[in-house]
Amino acid sequence: EVQLVESGGGLVQAGGSLTLSCAASGFAFDDYAIGWFRQAPGKEREGVSCISSPDGSTRYTDSVKGRFTISSDSAKNTVYLQMNNLKLEDAAVYYCAAETPAVLACLVDLEPGRGYDYWGQGTQVTVSS
């Protein structure tokens, strides 16, 4: 059974940093695409970043470029999202999602409905002024 467990959310002041973790289990961590998504109250879920293991390619939505970094650790079956210089508008519930093997997800965009078969429960990120 594929499971994704997010952690690392919390309360941070604007300008601060957090690192989110997505611990994956139930599949071989050598062919996957994992994405980070977020959803703020009253807003649609949006793609933040993704990574595709076959070639290590990554994508970022424009609003986080230069501030967020996605990475993976195959020894720990974990994907990270390092978030620096957090802004008030980054506050949301952050979810990770996976497609394994990687076929459609993260191939051309950060569309949450494209290819992601498995979703975590989410972790809350709150940014205070």
N, CA, C and O atoms as a MOPAC input file, in Angstrom:
PM7 MOZYME 1SCF
protein

 N      0.84100 1    -1.19200 1     0.00000 1
 C      0.00000 1     0.00000 1     0.00000 1
 C      0.88000 1     1.24700 1     0.00000 1
 O      1.75100 1     1.41500 1     0.85400 1
 N      0.63500 1     2.09800 1    -0.96100 1
 C      1.39600 1     3.34800 1    -1.03100 1
 C      0.90800 1     4.30900 1     0.04700 1
 O     -0.29300 1     4.52900 1     0.20600 1
 N      1.84300 1     4.86600 1     0.77100 1
 C      1.52300 1     5.87200 1     1.78300 1
 C      2.46200 1     7.05800 1     1.65500 1
 O      3.65500 1     6.89800 1     1.40000 1
 N      1.91800 1     8.22900 1     1.83200 1
 C      2.68400 1     9.46800 1     1.85200 1
 C      2.34400 1    10.19800 1     3.14500 1
 O      1.17500 1    10.42800 1     3.45500 1
 N      3.36800 1    10.55300 1     3.88200 1
 C      3.15400 1    11.23100 1     5.15800 1
 C      3.94100 1    12.53100 1     5.16800 1
 O      5.17000 1    12.52900 1     5.10000 1
 N      3.21700 1    13.63900 1     5.25300 1
 C      3.86100 1    14.94600 1     5.30200 1
 C      4.15700 1    15.33300 1     6.75000 1
 O      3.44100 1    14.94800 1     7.67400 1
 N      5.21300 1    16.09200 1     6.91900 1
 C      5.54500 1    16.65000 1     8.22800 1
 C      6.35200 1    17.91500 1     8.02500 1
 O      6.80900 1    18.21400 1     6.92200 1
 N      6.51800 1    18.65400 1     9.11800 1
 C      7.35300 1    19.84800 1     9.06400 1
 C      6.61300 1    21.16300 1     9.02500 1
 O      7.22800 1    22.22700 1     9.09100 1
 N      5.29600 1    21.10200 1     8.91900 1
 C      4.54900 1    22.34800 1     8.93000 1
 C      4.57200 1    22.99700 1    10.29800 1
 O      5.02600 1    22.40000 1    11.27400 1
 N      4.08700 1    24.20900 1    10.36000 1
 C      4.05100 1    24.92100 1    11.62700 1
 C      3.81900 1    26.38900 1    11.42900 1
 O      3.43400 1    26.84100 1    10.35100 1
 N      4.06200 1    27.13300 1    12.49400 1
 C      3.88900 1    28.58200 1    12.48600 1
 C      5.26200 1    29.24500 1    12.34400 1
 O      6.21000 1    28.91200 1    13.05400 1
 N      5.33700 1    30.17800 1    11.41900 1
 C      6.60300 1    30.86900 1    11.18200 1
 C      6.30400 1    32.32300 1    10.85600 1
 O      5.25600 1    32.63500 1    10.29000 1
 N      7.20100 1    33.19200 1    11.20500 1
 C      7.03700 1    34.59400 1    10.86400 1
 C      7.39000 1    34.82200 1     9.40100 1
 O      8.18700 1    34.08700 1     8.81800 1
 N      6.80300 1    35.82200 1     8.83600 1
 C      7.13700 1    36.18200 1     7.45800 1
 C      8.63600 1    36.43300 1     7.35600 1
 O      9.23300 1    37.09600 1     8.20500 1
 N      9.22300 1    35.89200 1     6.30400 1
 C     10.66500 1    35.96900 1     6.12800 1
 C     11.40700 1    34.76400 1     6.66400 1
 O     12.59700 1    34.59100 1     6.40200 1
 N     10.70800 1    33.93500 1     7.41200 1
 C     11.31600 1    32.75400 1     7.99100 1
 C     11.34000 1    31.56800 1     7.04100 1
 O     10.98500 1    31.68100 1     5.86800 1
 N     11.76700 1    30.42800 1     7.57200 1
 C     11.95100 1    29.22700 1     6.76300 1
 C     11.32000 1    28.00600 1     7.42500 1
 O     11.21500 1    27.92000 1     8.64900 1
 N     10.91300 1    27.08700 1     6.59600 1
 C     10.44000 1    25.78100 1     7.03600 1
 C     10.87800 1    24.75200 1     6.01200 1
 O     11.05100 1    25.06600 1     4.83400 1
 N     11.05700 1    23.52500 1     6.46800 1
 C     11.31500 1    22.42400 1     5.54700 1
 C     10.24000 1    21.36600 1     5.74600 1
 O     10.09500 1    20.80300 1     6.83100 1
 N      9.50600 1    21.11000 1     4.70200 1
 C      8.48300 1    20.06300 1     4.71200 1
 C      9.09600 1    18.76000 1     4.23200 1
 O      9.97700 1    18.75000 1     3.37200 1
 N      8.61900 1    17.66400 1     4.80000 1
 C      9.06000 1    16.32900 1     4.40000 1
 C      7.87000 1    15.51600 1     3.93400 1
 O      6.77000 1    15.63100 1     4.47400 1
 N      8.10300 1    14.70000 1     2.93300 1
 C      7.09400 1    13.76100 1     2.42800 1
 C      7.73800 1    12.38000 1     2.45000 1
 O      8.52700 1    12.03300 1     1.57100 1
 N      7.39000 1    11.60400 1     3.46200 1
 C      7.94300 1    10.26600 1     3.60100 1
 C      7.06900 1     9.28100 1     2.84700 1
 O      5.87200 1     9.16900 1     3.11100 1
 N      7.67600 1     8.56600 1     1.90400 1
 C      6.93600 1     7.65700 1     1.03700 1
 C      7.23000 1     6.21200 1     1.39500 1
 O      8.34700 1     5.86700 1     1.77900 1
 N      6.22500 1     5.38200 1     1.26600 1
 C      6.39800 1     3.95100 1     1.48500 1
 C      5.43100 1     3.19700 1     0.58300 1
 O      4.44800 1     3.75200 1     0.09200 1
 N      5.73700 1     1.91200 1     0.37700 1
 C      4.84800 1     1.07200 1    -0.40800 1
 C      5.17400 1     0.99900 1    -1.88000 1
 O      4.44800 1     0.35700 1    -2.64000 1
 N      6.25600 1     1.64500 1    -2.30400 1
 C      6.67600 1     1.52600 1    -3.69300 1
 C      8.19300 1     1.70200 1    -3.77000 1
 O      8.82400 1     2.28100 1    -2.88600 1
 N      8.74200 1     1.18500 1    -4.84800 1
 C     10.18100 1     1.30800 1    -5.05700 1
 C     10.52200 1     2.75100 1    -5.37600 1
 O      9.95600 1     3.35200 1    -6.29000 1
 N     11.45600 1     3.29700 1    -4.60900 1
 C     11.75100 1     4.72500 1    -4.72500 1
 C     12.78600 1     4.95400 1    -5.81700 1
 O     13.81600 1     5.59300 1    -5.60300 1
 N     12.48100 1     4.41000 1    -7.00300 1
 C     13.41100 1     4.64000 1    -8.10700 1
 C     12.71000 1     5.09000 1    -9.38000 1
 O     13.36300 1     5.37600 1   -10.38300 1
 N     11.40700 1     5.15400 1    -9.34200 1
 C     10.65900 1     5.62900 1   -10.50100 1
 C      9.36600 1     6.25700 1    -9.99900 1
 O      8.38400 1     5.56100 1    -9.74200 1
 N      9.37700 1     7.55400 1    -9.86400 1
 C      8.22300 1     8.23800 1    -9.30600 1
 C      8.25400 1     9.70500 1    -9.72500 1
 O      9.28500 1    10.22800 1   -10.14700 1
 N      7.14200 1    10.33000 1    -9.60200 1
 C      7.06200 1    11.78900 1    -9.61900 1
 C      6.32700 1    12.18000 1    -8.34900 1
 O      5.26500 1    11.63800 1    -8.04400 1
 N      6.88500 1    13.10300 1    -7.62600 1
 C      6.25100 1    13.58500 1    -6.40100 1
 C      6.11200 1    15.09100 1    -6.48500 1
 O      7.04900 1    15.80600 1    -6.84400 1
 N      4.94600 1    15.54400 1    -6.15400 1
 C      4.67400 1    16.96900 1    -6.18700 1
 C      4.21700 1    17.48600 1    -4.84400 1
 O      3.68200 1    16.75100 1    -4.01500 1
 N      4.44400 1    18.77400 1    -4.65300 1
 C      3.92300 1    19.48100 1    -3.48700 1
 C      2.82600 1    20.42400 1    -3.97600 1
 O      2.98900 1    21.13500 1    -4.96700 1
 N      1.71800 1    20.41200 1    -3.26300 1
 C      0.57800 1    21.24900 1    -3.59000 1
 C      0.12900 1    21.96500 1    -2.32700 1
 O      0.45300 1    21.54500 1    -1.21600 1
 N     -0.61100 1    23.03600 1    -2.50200 1
 C     -1.11400 1    23.73800 1    -1.33500 1
 C     -2.52900 1    24.23800 1    -1.59500 1
 O     -2.93300 1    24.48700 1    -2.73000 1
 N     -3.25000 1    24.37000 1    -0.51400 1
 C     -4.62100 1    24.85900 1    -0.61600 1
 C     -4.90900 1    25.75500 1     0.56800 1
 O     -4.87500 1    25.32400 1     1.72100 1
 N     -5.19200 1    26.99600 1     0.26700 1
 C     -5.58300 1    27.95500 1     1.28800 1
 C     -7.10400 1    27.99300 1     1.36800 1
 O     -7.77600 1    27.61900 1     0.40600 1
 N     -7.65800 1    28.43200 1     2.48400 1
 C     -9.11800 1    28.48500 1     2.64100 1
 C     -9.77400 1    29.28900 1     1.52200 1
 O     -9.36800 1    30.41200 1     1.22300 1
 N    -10.78000 1    28.70300 1     0.92100 1
 C    -11.51400 1    29.38300 1    -0.13300 1
 C    -10.83400 1    29.41200 1    -1.48000 1
 O    -11.33900 1    30.02800 1    -2.41900 1
 N     -9.69600 1    28.75600 1    -1.58700 1
 C     -8.96700 1    28.75900 1    -2.85300 1
 C     -8.80800 1    27.34700 1    -3.38300 1
 O     -8.92900 1    26.37000 1    -2.64400 1
 N     -8.53600 1    27.25800 1    -4.67100 1
 C     -8.30700 1    25.95500 1    -5.27400 1
 C     -6.91600 1    25.43700 1    -4.91400 1
 O     -6.00300 1    26.19800 1    -4.59300 1
 N     -6.79500 1    24.13500 1    -4.97800 1
 C     -5.49100 1    23.53500 1    -4.75600 1
 C     -4.56900 1    23.90400 1    -5.91000 1
 O     -4.96100 1    23.80700 1    -7.07300 1
 N     -3.35400 1    24.32400 1    -5.60000 1
 C     -2.41000 1    24.71700 1    -6.63200 1
 C     -1.09700 1    23.95600 1    -6.49400 1
 O     -0.67400 1    23.59400 1    -5.39600 1
 N     -0.47600 1    23.73100 1    -7.62400 1
 C      0.82300 1    23.08300 1    -7.61600 1
 C      1.91300 1    24.04300 1    -7.20500 1
 O      1.93700 1    25.19200 1    -7.64600 1
 N      2.81700 1    23.57700 1    -6.36300 1
 C      3.92000 1    24.39200 1    -5.87600 1
 C      5.23800 1    23.96400 1    -6.51500 1
 O      5.99600 1    24.78800 1    -7.02700 1
 N      5.49100 1    22.66700 1    -6.47500 1
 C      6.74700 1    22.15400 1    -7.00900 1
 C      6.61300 1    20.65800 1    -7.22000 1
 O      5.76100 1    20.00900 1    -6.61300 1
 N      7.46200 1    20.11000 1    -8.08700 1
 C      7.45800 1    18.66500 1    -8.27900 1
 C      8.84500 1    18.21600 1    -8.70100 1
 O      9.67000 1    19.00000 1    -9.16800 1
 N      9.06600 1    16.93000 1    -8.51700 1
 C     10.32600 1    16.32200 1    -8.90900 1
 C     10.02800 1    14.96900 1    -9.53300 1
 O      9.18200 1    14.21900 1    -9.04500 1
 N     10.73300 1    14.66500 1   -10.61600 1
 C     10.53500 1    13.41000 1   -11.32300 1
 C     11.82100 1    12.61500 1   -11.26400 1
 O     12.86700 1    13.08300 1   -11.71500 1
 N     11.75000 1    11.41500 1   -10.71000 1
 C     12.98700 1    10.68000 1   -10.43200 1
 C     13.73300 1    10.19300 1   -11.67900 1
 O     14.96300 1    10.15600 1   -11.65400 1
 N     13.05400 1     9.81900 1   -12.76400 1
 C     13.83600 1     9.27500 1   -13.88100 1
 C     14.95900 1    10.19200 1   -14.36500 1
 O     16.03800 1     9.72000 1   -14.72300 1
 N     14.70600 1    11.49000 1   -14.37500 1
 C     15.77200 1    12.39100 1   -14.81800 1
 C     16.09200 1    13.47900 1   -13.80300 1
 O     16.91500 1    14.35800 1   -14.06200 1
 N     15.44300 1    13.41700 1   -12.65600 1
 C     15.70900 1    14.40900 1   -11.61800 1
 C     15.17400 1    15.78700 1   -11.92500 1
 O     15.54100 1    16.75500 1   -11.25800 1
 N     14.32200 1    15.89500 1   -12.91000 1
 C     13.80800 1    17.21700 1   -13.28900 1
 C     12.88700 1    17.76200 1   -12.21400 1
 O     12.21900 1    17.01100 1   -11.50300 1
 N     12.86400 1    19.07200 1   -12.10900 1
 C     12.03300 1    19.73900 1   -11.11800 1
 C     11.24500 1    20.88100 1   -11.76400 1
 O     11.62700 1    21.41100 1   -12.80800 1
 N     10.16000 1    21.23500 1   -11.12900 1
 C      9.34200 1    22.36200 1   -11.57800 1
 C      8.91100 1    23.16400 1   -10.36100 1
 O      8.75600 1    22.63500 1    -9.26100 1
 N      8.72500 1    24.45400 1   -10.59400 1
 C      8.25600 1    25.34200 1    -9.53600 1
 C      7.22000 1    26.29900 1   -10.11100 1
 O      7.33800 1    26.75400 1   -11.24900 1
 N      6.21600 1    26.59400 1    -9.31600 1
 C      5.32100 1    27.64600 1    -9.72400 1
 C      6.04400 1    28.99000 1    -9.59200 1
 O      6.93900 1    29.13900 1    -8.76000 1
 N      5.65700 1    29.94900 1   -10.40400 1
 C      6.40500 1    31.20100 1   -10.47500 1
 C      6.53500 1    31.90700 1    -9.12100 1
 O      7.56800 1    32.50700 1    -8.82700 1
 N      5.50400 1    31.83300 1    -8.31900 1
 C      5.50200 1    32.59800 1    -7.06800 1
 C      6.50000 1    32.09300 1    -6.03300 1
 O      6.77000 1    32.78700 1    -5.05300 1
 N      7.05200 1    30.89800 1    -6.23200 1
 C      7.99700 1    30.36400 1    -5.24600 1
 C      9.40800 1    30.21300 1    -5.80600 1
 O     10.32800 1    29.84500 1    -5.07600 1
 N      9.58100 1    30.48800 1    -7.07000 1
 C     10.90800 1    30.35700 1    -7.67100 1
 C     11.90100 1    31.25400 1    -6.95600 1
 O     11.63000 1    32.42600 1    -6.69600 1
 N     13.05300 1    30.68300 1    -6.64400 1
 C     14.07800 1    31.42900 1    -5.93200 1
 C     13.92000 1    31.37800 1    -4.42400 1
 O     14.82500 1    31.78500 1    -3.69500 1
 N     12.78800 1    30.88700 1    -3.94400 1
 C     12.54900 1    30.80400 1    -2.49000 1
 C     12.40500 1    29.36400 1    -2.01600 1
 O     12.84400 1    29.03000 1    -0.91600 1
 N     11.80200 1    28.51600 1    -2.82300 1
 C     11.56800 1    27.11900 1    -2.43800 1
 C     12.50000 1    26.20700 1    -3.23400 1
 O     12.84500 1    26.49500 1    -4.38000 1
 N     12.89900 1    25.10500 1    -2.60300 1
 C     13.73400 1    24.10400 1    -3.26700 1
 C     13.20000 1    22.71400 1    -2.94600 1
 O     12.99800 1    22.36800 1    -1.78100 1
 N     12.97400 1    21.92800 1    -3.98100 1
 C     12.54100 1    20.55300 1    -3.79800 1
 C     13.74100 1    19.63800 1    -3.96500 1
 O     14.60200 1    19.88000 1    -4.81000 1
 N     13.79600 1    18.58200 1    -3.15600 1
 C     14.89900 1    17.63300 1    -3.23900 1
 C     14.41100 1    16.28300 1    -2.76500 1
 O     13.33600 1    16.16200 1    -2.17700 1
 N     15.21300 1    15.27500 1    -3.02800 1
 C     14.82700 1    13.92800 1    -2.61100 1
 C     16.01600 1    13.21100 1    -1.99400 1
 O     17.16700 1    13.49500 1    -2.32600 1
 N     15.73300 1    12.30000 1    -1.11300 1
 C     16.73700 1    11.45500 1    -0.46700 1
 C     16.27800 1    10.01800 1    -0.64100 1
 O     15.36800 1     9.55900 1     0.04900 1
 N     16.91500 1     9.31000 1    -1.57100 1
 C     16.48100 1     7.94500 1    -1.86000 1
 C     16.76900 1     6.99700 1    -0.70100 1
 O     16.09100 1     5.98100 1    -0.54800 1
 N     17.76200 1     7.32000 1     0.10800 1
 C     18.07400 1     6.46100 1     1.25300 1
 C     16.96000 1     6.50900 1     2.29100 1
 O     16.75700 1     5.55400 1     3.04200 1
 N     16.23900 1     7.62900 1     2.32800 1
 C     15.16300 1     7.79600 1     3.30400 1
 C     13.78700 1     7.74500 1     2.66400 1
 O     12.77800 1     7.90000 1     3.35300 1
 N     13.73100 1     7.52900 1     1.34900 1
 C     12.44000 1     7.52200 1     0.63700 1
 C     11.63300 1     8.77900 1     0.96400 1
 O     10.43600 1     8.71700 1     1.24600 1
 N     12.30500 1     9.88800 1     0.91800 1
 C     11.67700 1    11.13700 1     1.35000 1
 C     11.96800 1    12.25500 1     0.36000 1
 O     13.07800 1    12.37600 1    -0.15900 1
 N     10.96100 1    13.05700 1     0.11400 1
 C     11.10100 1    14.27000 1    -0.69400 1
 C     10.89300 1    15.46400 1     0.22200 1
 O      9.99600 1    15.47100 1     1.06500 1
 N     11.73200 1    16.46800 1     0.04500 1
 C     11.69300 1    17.64800 1     0.90400 1
 C     11.28300 1    18.88600 1     0.11700 1
 O     11.48400 1    18.96900 1    -1.09500 1
 N     10.71800 1    19.82100 1     0.81900 1
 C     10.46300 1    21.13900 1     0.24400 1
 C     11.02300 1    22.16700 1     1.22100 1
 O     10.43600 1    22.44200 1     2.26800 1
 N     12.16000 1    22.72000 1     0.85500 1
 C     12.76800 1    23.77400 1     1.65900 1
 C     12.12900 1    25.09400 1     1.26500 1
 O     12.16100 1    25.48300 1     0.09800 1
 N     11.55400 1    25.77600 1     2.23300 1
 C     10.83300 1    27.01500 1     1.96100 1
 C     11.51300 1    28.15400 1     2.71500 1
 O     11.52500 1    28.17400 1     3.94500 1
 N     12.06700 1    29.08400 1     1.98200 1
 C     12.74800 1    30.24300 1     2.56800 1
 C     11.97900 1    31.51400 1     2.25600 1
 O     11.16200 1    31.56100 1     1.33600 1
 N     12.26200 1    32.54300 1     3.04500 1
 C     11.63000 1    33.84700 1     2.84000 1
 C     10.11500 1    33.70000 1     2.67600 1
 O      9.53100 1    34.19500 1     1.71300 1
 N      9.50900 1    33.03000 1     3.61000 1
 C      8.07200 1    32.77000 1     3.52400 1
 C      7.27700 1    34.06100 1     3.58800 1
 O      7.62400 1    34.99700 1     4.30900 1
 N      6.21300 1    34.08500 1     2.82400 1
 C      5.33400 1    35.24400 1     2.74500 1
 C      3.96000 1    34.87200 1     3.28900 1
 O      3.61400 1    33.69600 1     3.40000 1
 N      3.19500 1    35.89100 1     3.62200 1
 C      1.85800 1    35.63900 1     4.16300 1
 C      1.03600 1    34.77500 1     3.20500 1
 O      0.26100 1    33.91900 1     3.63000 1
 N      1.22000 1    35.01400 1     1.90800 1
 C      0.42500 1    34.28800 1     0.92000 1
 C      0.86200 1    32.83700 1     0.74200 1
 O      0.21900 1    32.09200 1     0.00200 1
 N      1.93700 1    32.42200 1     1.40200 1
 C      2.34100 1    31.01100 1     1.36400 1
 C      1.56700 1    30.16200 1     2.36400 1
 O      1.64800 1    28.93400 1     2.32900 1
 N      0.83000 1    30.79600 1     3.24200 1
 C      0.09100 1    30.05600 1     4.25600 1
 C     -0.97900 1    29.18900 1     3.60100 1
 O     -1.76600 1    29.66600 1     2.78300 1
 N     -0.99700 1    27.91500 1     3.97000 1
 C     -1.93300 1    26.95900 1     3.37500 1
 C     -1.68900 1    25.59100 1     3.99600 1
 O     -0.74600 1    25.39700 1     4.76400 1
 N     -2.54800 1    24.66000 1     3.65100 1
 C     -2.26500 1    23.25200 1     3.92200 1
 C     -1.46300 1    22.73600 1     2.73000 1
 O     -1.87200 1    22.88200 1     1.57800 1
 N     -0.33400 1    22.14000 1     3.02400 1
 C      0.55200 1    21.61900 1     1.98600 1
 C      0.40400 1    20.09700 1     1.91800 1
 O      0.44400 1    19.40100 1     2.93300 1
 N      0.23500 1    19.61400 1     0.70600 1
 C      0.07600 1    18.18900 1     0.45100 1
 C      1.19400 1    17.70800 1    -0.47400 1
 O      1.65000 1    18.44300 1    -1.35000 1
 N      1.62300 1    16.47600 1    -0.26700 1
 C      2.45100 1    15.85200 1    -1.29100 1
 C      1.63100 1    14.76500 1    -1.97200 1
 O      0.72700 1    14.17900 1    -1.37700 1
 N      1.96100 1    14.51500 1    -3.21000 1
 C      1.26300 1    13.52900 1    -4.01600 1
 C      2.27800 1    12.82300 1    -4.90200 1
 O      3.33200 1    13.37100 1    -5.22600 1
 N      1.93900 1    11.59200 1    -5.28900 1
 C      2.88700 1    10.79000 1    -6.05200 1
 C      2.21900 1    10.06400 1    -7.20500 1
 O      1.04600 1     9.69400 1    -7.14700 1
 N      2.99100 1     9.87700 1    -8.23500 1
 C      2.64600 1     8.94700 1    -9.30700 1
 C      3.83400 1     8.00500 1    -9.44500 1
 O      4.97900 1     8.43700 1    -9.57700 1
 N      3.53300 1     6.69900 1    -9.41000 1
 C      4.60300 1     5.72900 1    -9.54600 1
 C      4.12900 1     4.56600 1   -10.37200 1
 O      3.11000 1     3.96600 1   -10.02900 1
 N      4.81700 1     4.20700 1   -11.45600 1
 C      5.95800 1     4.92200 1   -12.00000 1
 C      5.55800 1     6.28000 1   -12.58500 1
 O      4.37800 1     6.53900 1   -12.81900 1
 N      6.52800 1     7.12100 1   -12.81200 1
 C      6.27400 1     8.45100 1   -13.34700 1
 C      5.90900 1     8.36400 1   -14.82300 1
 O      6.69900 1     7.89700 1   -15.64500 1
 N      4.70000 1     8.81900 1   -15.14800 1
 C      4.22700 1     8.77200 1   -16.53500 1
 C      3.79900 1    10.16700 1   -16.99100 1
 O      4.30700 1    10.69400 1   -17.98100 1
 N      2.85800 1    10.75300 1   -16.25100 1
 C      2.30500 1    12.05500 1   -16.62300 1
 C      2.66700 1    13.16200 1   -15.64200 1
 O      2.92000 1    14.30000 1   -16.03600 1
 N      2.68600 1    12.81400 1   -14.37500 1
 C      2.87600 1    13.82900 1   -13.34500 1
 C      4.22100 1    14.50800 1   -13.52100 1
 O      5.22800 1    13.85400 1   -13.79200 1
 N      4.23200 1    15.81900 1   -13.36800 1
 C      5.45000 1    16.63900 1   -13.41300 1
 C      6.07500 1    16.65000 1   -14.80700 1
 O      7.17900 1    17.16600 1   -14.97800 1
 N      5.39600 1    16.09500 1   -15.79600 1
 C      5.99900 1    16.01300 1   -17.12700 1
 C      6.00300 1    17.37200 1   -17.81600 1
 O      6.99400 1    17.76800 1   -18.43000 1
 N      4.86300 1    18.09000 1   -17.70500 1
 C      4.77100 1    19.35900 1   -18.41400 1
 C      4.34700 1    20.51800 1   -17.52300 1
 O      4.61200 1    21.67700 1   -17.84100 1
 N      3.68400 1    20.20500 1   -16.39700 1
 C      3.20800 1    21.29500 1   -15.56200 1
 C      2.96700 1    20.78600 1   -14.14800 1
 O      3.35200 1    19.66900 1   -13.80300 1
 N      2.32200 1    21.62500 1   -13.32800 1
 C      2.05600 1    21.28500 1   -11.93500 1
 C      0.57300 1    21.06400 1   -11.68700 1
 O      0.07700 1    21.29700 1   -10.58500 1
 N     -0.11700 1    20.62300 1   -12.69700 1
 C     -1.53500 1    20.36300 1   -12.57000 1
 C     -1.78400 1    19.21700 1   -11.59700 1
 O     -1.31900 1    18.10400 1   -11.83800 1
 N     -2.50600 1    19.45900 1   -10.50400 1
 C     -2.69500 1    18.39100 1    -9.51100 1
 C     -3.48900 1    17.19500 1   -10.01800 1
 O     -3.38100 1    16.09800 1    -9.46800 1
 N     -4.27800 1    17.39900 1   -11.05600 1
 C     -5.06900 1    16.29300 1   -11.55300 1
 C     -4.37800 1    15.44500 1   -12.60100 1
 O     -4.95900 1    14.49000 1   -13.11800 1
 N     -3.14300 1    15.79000 1   -12.91500 1
 C     -2.44800 1    15.10800 1   -14.00700 1
 C     -1.52000 1    14.04800 1   -13.45600 1
 O     -0.35800 1    14.32000 1   -13.15500 1
 N     -2.03900 1    12.83200 1   -13.32400 1
 C     -1.17000 1    11.69500 1   -13.04300 1
 C     -0.98500 1    11.31300 1   -11.59100 1
 O     -0.56000 1    10.19500 1   -11.30300 1
 N     -1.29100 1    12.20700 1   -10.67100 1
 C     -1.02000 1    11.90100 1    -9.26300 1
 C     -2.08700 1    10.94500 1    -8.72000 1
 O     -3.27200 1    11.27300 1    -8.66000 1
 N     -1.63000 1     9.76300 1    -8.33200 1
 C     -2.54700 1     8.72500 1    -7.87100 1
 C     -2.68600 1     8.66300 1    -6.36100 1
 O     -3.69400 1     8.18500 1    -5.84000 1
 N     -1.66800 1     9.14800 1    -5.66100 1
 C     -1.62300 1     8.98700 1    -4.21400 1
 C     -1.37900 1    10.35200 1    -3.56400 1
 O     -0.58200 1    11.15900 1    -4.04100 1
 N     -2.08200 1    10.57500 1    -2.47900 1
 C     -2.00700 1    11.85700 1    -1.78000 1
 C     -1.81000 1    11.63700 1    -0.28700 1
 O     -2.33100 1    10.68900 1     0.30100 1
 N     -1.04200 1    12.54100 1     0.30500 1
 C     -0.91700 1    12.54500 1     1.75600 1
 C     -2.05300 1    13.31200 1     2.39600 1
 O     -2.95100 1    13.80600 1     1.71400 1
 N     -2.00300 1    13.40500 1     3.71400 1
 C     -3.08100 1    14.05100 1     4.47000 1
 C     -2.86500 1    15.55200 1     4.63500 1
 O     -3.79700 1    16.27600 1     4.98900 1
 N     -1.67800 1    16.01400 1     4.38900 1
 C     -1.42200 1    17.44500 1     4.45000 1
 C     -0.78400 1    17.89100 1     5.75400 1
 O     -0.91400 1    17.23600 1     6.78800 1
 N     -0.09600 1    19.01400 1     5.68200 1
 C      0.49900 1    19.62900 1     6.85800 1
 C      0.27400 1    21.13700 1     6.76000 1
 O      0.44900 1    21.73300 1     5.69800 1
 N     -0.10900 1    21.73300 1     7.86300 1
 C     -0.48100 1    23.14400 1     7.87700 1
 C      0.75300 1    24.03600 1     7.97300 1
 O      1.63300 1    23.80900 1     8.80400 1
 N      0.80500 1    25.03900 1     7.12400 1
 C      1.83500 1    26.07900 1     7.21100 1
 C      1.13400 1    27.39700 1     7.48200 1
 O      0.28100 1    27.83000 1     6.70800 1
 N      1.49500 1    28.02000 1     8.57000 1
 C      0.91900 1    29.31000 1     8.94600 1
 C      2.03000 1    30.34600 1     8.98500 1
 O      3.07300 1    30.12900 1     9.60000 1
 N      1.80100 1    31.46500 1     8.33000 1
 C      2.79900 1    32.53700 1     8.27800 1
 C      2.21200 1    33.77300 1     8.94000 1
 O      1.14600 1    34.25400 1     8.55700 1
 N      2.91700 1    34.27300 1     9.93000 1
 C      2.43700 1    35.45400 1    10.66200 1
 C      3.24600 1    36.68800 1    10.26700 1
 O      4.39700 1    36.59900 1     9.84000 1
 N      2.60700 1    37.82500 1    10.42300 1
 C      3.28100 1    39.08500 1    10.05300 1
 C      4.10700 1    39.63200 1    11.21000 1
 O      4.73900 1    40.68000 1    11.07600 1

